Amino acid sequence: MRKFTKLVAVAGFAGLVAIGGEAFTASNTVPDSIAGYGQSAVTGATITNIAYTSLGTDASKLASVVFTSSTDVTGKNATMTLRLGSAVVGTPYSCTLGSYSSTMTITCATADNPDYTAFDTTGLTVAQ
């Protein structure tokens, strides 16, 4: 009787493992997804000159800034940011691009005409 009990216990345990194994090996449905990695070299535009234009009616105020670039940035978006220390002055200003020959101009008008004393740094961002 003892052998029979052991045999029934082993058979019962084997049945549980088979049932449990079935539950743990069920397949999952996973939708298709896209993942990837890419990289690109980023280079800066070379600015060879910066010219500040004062407001015609008040020489203490900035009307526009013209950057001269030896890099062809045709078709890119350009914005100018003025800063005083780490604080941004106004909002970034949209710029217009001239045509490229061996250089090109990037003109950034300042609609709010900040005082020259209101900023100490002029930044130009050119991006796709």
Backbone bond lengths (Angstrom), bond angles and torsions (degrees), N, CA, C in turn:
res aa  C-N    CA-C-N  psi(-1)  N-CA   C-N-CA  omega(-1)  CA-C   N-CA-C  phi
1 M - - - 1.434 - - 1.514 110.41 -
2 R 1.310 114.86 -34.66 1.436 118.87 179.99 1.514 111.46 -64.57
3 K 1.311 118.36 -41.48 1.458 122.14 178.20 1.517 110.00 -63.26
4 F 1.320 115.61 -40.85 1.466 119.93 -179.72 1.529 110.44 -63.66
5 T 1.322 118.96 -40.49 1.465 123.03 179.37 1.513 110.28 -64.83
6 K 1.330 116.65 -43.38 1.465 120.36 177.20 1.520 110.43 -62.05
7 L 1.309 115.95 -42.69 1.463 120.41 -179.05 1.519 110.54 -64.36
8 V 1.314 118.11 -40.97 1.470 121.84 178.41 1.526 109.29 -67.00
9 A 1.336 117.52 -40.76 1.464 121.29 179.97 1.520 110.34 -64.85
10 V 1.302 117.63 -43.93 1.478 121.46 178.64 1.510 109.83 -65.00
11 A 1.299 118.52 -42.30 1.471 121.96 179.53 1.519 109.62 -65.07
12 G 1.315 117.46 -40.84 1.467 121.23 178.36 1.521 110.90 -63.93
13 F 1.343 116.38 -42.74 1.462 120.81 178.83 1.524 110.48 -64.08
14 A 1.312 117.28 -42.26 1.469 121.61 178.57 1.522 110.15 -62.24
15 G 1.319 117.67 -37.63 1.463 121.68 177.93 1.522 111.01 -65.39
16 L 1.341 117.01 -41.65 1.461 120.60 177.85 1.526 111.33 -64.31
17 V 1.317 117.08 -41.65 1.465 120.67 178.33 1.523 109.56 -62.83
18 A 1.315 117.58 -41.92 1.464 121.01 179.44 1.520 110.99 -63.37
19 I 1.328 116.82 -43.16 1.464 120.57 179.32 1.523 110.21 -68.38
20 G 1.334 116.46 -46.62 1.470 120.84 179.23 1.514 111.58 -63.56
21 G 1.310 116.88 -40.18 1.466 120.95 178.33 1.505 111.21 -62.30
22 E 1.292 116.77 -37.34 1.472 121.73 177.29 1.513 110.32 -63.36
23 A 1.333 117.22 -40.57 1.462 121.04 -178.40 1.524 110.30 -68.68
24 F 1.306 118.71 -37.44 1.452 121.41 -176.75 1.525 113.55 -83.97
25 T 1.292 118.83 -11.52 1.463 120.32 179.51 1.522 111.85 -108.34
26 A 1.317 118.12 13.41 1.467 120.32 177.77 1.529 108.82 -65.30
27 S 1.303 117.17 147.45 1.466 120.75 -177.22 1.519 110.81 -83.45
28 N 1.312 116.50 156.01 1.448 124.00 176.63 1.524 109.13 -107.45
29 T 1.306 115.64 151.18 1.459 120.10 173.84 1.523 107.40 -103.44
30 V 1.321 116.61 120.07 1.455 122.23 -178.45 1.526 107.88 -121.92
31 P 1.340 117.16 126.80 1.463 118.66 -179.60 1.529 111.49 -70.31
32 D 1.322 116.23 155.17 1.458 121.06 175.70 1.512 109.45 -61.79
33 S 1.305 116.76 147.84 1.457 121.11 177.09 1.518 108.94 -146.30
34 I 1.294 114.40 168.38 1.462 119.98 179.97 1.513 107.98 -118.26
35 A 1.296 116.05 132.66 1.454 121.79 175.81 1.520 106.95 -143.26
36 G 1.302 116.27 148.54 1.453 117.93 179.01 1.507 111.54 -174.97
37 Y 1.281 114.80 178.56 1.455 122.23 -179.88 1.513 107.29 -143.83
38 G 1.311 116.09 139.98 1.452 120.92 175.70 1.515 108.52 -147.60
39 Q 1.283 115.96 159.96 1.450 119.41 177.59 1.512 109.85 -144.94
40 S 1.308 114.84 159.34 1.448 120.96 -178.90 1.514 108.49 -147.86
41 A 1.293 116.12 146.10 1.464 119.86 175.78 1.528 108.44 -76.29
42 V 1.313 116.53 137.88 1.455 121.66 178.81 1.524 107.37 -115.47
43 T 1.317 115.77 124.78 1.455 120.10 177.66 1.513 108.43 -123.39
44 G 1.278 116.22 156.53 1.459 120.97 -178.86 1.518 111.64 -94.81
45 A 1.318 115.25 160.05 1.455 120.88 173.10 1.523 108.08 -79.48
46 T 1.298 116.71 144.77 1.455 121.02 177.48 1.518 108.67 -94.12
47 I 1.319 115.93 115.72 1.464 122.37 179.23 1.524 107.42 -97.93
48 T 1.327 116.25 123.61 1.459 120.38 -176.50 1.524 112.80 -101.96
49 N 1.340 118.19 -14.21 1.455 121.26 179.64 1.527 109.90 -159.12
50 I 1.331 115.33 147.38 1.462 121.98 173.34 1.524 106.74 -129.88
51 A 1.341 115.46 124.87 1.464 120.52 179.49 1.519 109.47 -120.98
52 Y 1.328 116.23 126.11 1.461 122.75 179.77 1.528 108.57 -98.22
53 T 1.320 117.03 132.79 1.465 122.15 178.65 1.521 108.48 -114.23
54 S 1.326 115.01 126.04 1.465 120.57 179.77 1.515 110.77 -80.19
55 L 1.309 114.99 157.06 1.462 121.67 174.14 1.530 107.84 -65.48
56 G 1.322 117.34 135.00 1.464 121.78 -176.31 1.513 114.04 -58.67
57 T 1.305 117.81 -34.02 1.470 121.68 -176.84 1.524 113.45 -93.17
58 D 1.344 118.03 -9.78 1.459 120.95 -179.14 1.531 108.35 -154.40
59 A 1.330 116.67 102.78 1.463 122.50 -175.53 1.527 113.53 -67.56
60 S 1.337 118.43 -8.87 1.464 120.75 178.69 1.530 111.77 -86.99
61 K 1.331 116.46 -2.59 1.472 121.12 -177.40 1.533 110.52 -115.26
62 L 1.324 114.99 146.08 1.462 122.55 -179.01 1.524 110.47 -87.45
63 A 1.334 116.77 126.93 1.465 121.42 176.84 1.526 111.06 -96.70
64 S 1.345 116.64 -41.88 1.463 119.90 -179.22 1.520 110.15 -163.00
65 V 1.320 114.32 164.77 1.456 122.23 175.14 1.513 106.77 -128.46
66 V 1.330 116.40 133.87 1.462 121.35 177.49 1.526 108.19 -116.15
67 F 1.308 115.27 118.51 1.460 122.11 175.92 1.523 107.96 -97.25
68 T 1.315 117.41 140.23 1.459 121.58 172.74 1.521 107.05 -107.47
69 S 1.323 116.47 125.52 1.462 122.00 -177.08 1.516 110.41 -117.08
70 S 1.320 116.11 134.98 1.463 119.82 173.36 1.528 110.49 -90.69
71 T 1.322 116.55 -1.83 1.465 122.74 176.95 1.524 108.29 -98.09
72 D 1.319 116.65 133.82 1.468 120.62 177.15 1.526 108.72 -76.46
73 V 1.324 115.38 109.75 1.469 120.61 178.80 1.535 110.33 -113.02
74 T 1.307 116.20 25.14 1.465 121.65 179.02 1.528 109.94 -54.05
75 G 1.326 115.93 133.80 1.464 121.17 177.94 1.520 114.18 84.14
76 K 1.311 118.08 -1.24 1.467 121.04 178.94 1.533 109.09 -92.33
77 N 1.321 116.54 169.58 1.463 122.82 174.22 1.521 107.81 -102.38
78 A 1.322 116.04 133.46 1.463 120.13 179.59 1.519 109.19 -123.79
79 T 1.330 115.85 136.91 1.456 122.08 174.73 1.528 108.70 -136.09
80 M 1.323 114.75 146.59 1.453 121.10 178.13 1.525 108.48 -110.88
81 T 1.327 115.51 139.10 1.455 121.78 176.63 1.519 108.60 -123.86
82 L 1.328 115.88 131.16 1.459 121.93 174.64 1.517 108.11 -103.11
83 R 1.328 116.60 142.26 1.466 121.07 179.96 1.524 109.61 -135.42
84 L 1.302 113.95 150.86 1.451 122.21 168.35 1.517 104.73 -121.08
85 G 1.323 116.57 106.24 1.466 120.45 -170.23 1.522 107.93 65.47
86 S 1.325 117.10 -124.33 1.463 120.44 178.80 1.531 112.52 -98.59
87 A 1.340 116.69 -3.31 1.470 120.28 -177.24 1.530 110.50 -88.49
88 V 1.326 115.82 133.36 1.460 121.26 176.66 1.526 108.63 -75.37
89 V 1.323 116.06 134.69 1.463 122.45 178.20 1.524 107.49 -96.88
90 G 1.311 117.21 123.18 1.474 120.52 -178.75 1.512 110.58 66.32
91 T 1.305 115.56 -148.97 1.464 122.11 176.20 1.517 107.76 -118.26
92 P 1.329 118.65 156.96 1.463 118.99 177.51 1.539 110.65 -54.85
93 Y 1.308 115.66 140.33 1.462 122.57 -175.87 1.530 109.56 -100.53
94 S 1.321 116.41 132.88 1.463 121.40 175.88 1.524 109.64 -72.07
95 C 1.300 115.92 147.45 1.456 121.52 -177.42 1.526 110.30 -123.90
96 T 1.311 115.57 154.71 1.467 121.04 175.79 1.519 108.75 -110.59
97 L 1.316 115.15 143.93 1.456 121.29 -177.53 1.514 110.69 -101.37
98 G 1.330 115.80 133.42 1.456 120.12 172.92 1.519 109.35 -81.41
99 S 1.313 116.54 -177.45 1.464 119.53 179.01 1.529 109.67 -86.24
100 Y 1.316 115.44 150.87 1.464 121.58 -176.35 1.515 110.41 -94.78
101 S 1.318 116.14 131.43 1.463 122.55 169.15 1.529 104.08 -120.27
102 S 1.300 118.37 -92.50 1.469 120.41 168.50 1.524 109.22 -105.23
103 T 1.334 115.73 -16.25 1.469 123.04 172.43 1.524 107.34 -141.27
104 M 1.297 115.82 172.18 1.456 121.06 174.81 1.522 109.04 -148.57
105 T 1.314 115.83 155.73 1.462 119.96 177.60 1.521 109.77 -101.76
106 I 1.306 114.22 148.30 1.459 123.09 175.35 1.532 105.06 -126.07
107 T 1.314 116.36 110.69 1.464 121.44 -174.32 1.521 110.27 -105.68
108 C 1.331 114.96 126.95 1.463 121.55 -177.68 1.526 108.64 -121.88
109 A 1.330 116.99 107.75 1.462 121.96 178.44 1.519 109.63 -84.87
110 T 1.318 116.55 144.60 1.466 121.96 178.75 1.525 108.27 -109.73
111 A 1.294 116.97 103.53 1.469 121.82 -177.20 1.526 112.32 -63.67
112 D 1.332 117.63 -30.88 1.468 120.48 -178.24 1.528 113.10 -91.65
113 N 1.322 117.91 -4.03 1.469 124.34 176.36 1.531 113.61 44.94
114 P 1.336 117.22 68.73 1.471 119.40 -178.86 1.532 111.22 -67.47
115 D 1.327 115.38 153.82 1.462 120.52 173.48 1.527 108.60 -66.04
116 Y 1.326 116.53 148.68 1.465 120.31 176.60 1.523 111.40 -61.32
117 T 1.310 117.36 -28.32 1.466 120.68 179.78 1.531 112.68 -77.70
118 A 1.325 117.42 -7.81 1.464 121.53 -177.23 1.528 112.71 -82.69
119 F 1.344 118.17 -9.91 1.464 120.16 -179.03 1.519 110.10 -142.47
120 D 1.329 115.04 154.21 1.457 120.50 176.57 1.524 112.97 -129.32
121 T 1.338 116.88 -1.06 1.459 121.60 179.50 1.523 109.15 -139.32
122 T 1.319 115.34 136.49 1.459 121.91 176.00 1.526 107.71 -117.89
123 G 1.333 116.76 124.16 1.455 120.99 -179.88 1.521 111.08 -120.08
124 L 1.318 115.86 144.78 1.469 122.33 177.48 1.518 108.19 -123.01
125 T 1.331 115.62 128.29 1.460 121.18 176.07 1.517 108.30 -115.24
126 V 1.328 116.39 127.10 1.465 121.91 177.25 1.523 106.24 -121.98
127 A 1.330 115.93 123.17 1.461 120.29 -176.62 1.516 109.45 -143.83
128 Q 1.322 115.38 165.86 1.465 121.18 -179.79 1.494 111.39 -66.84
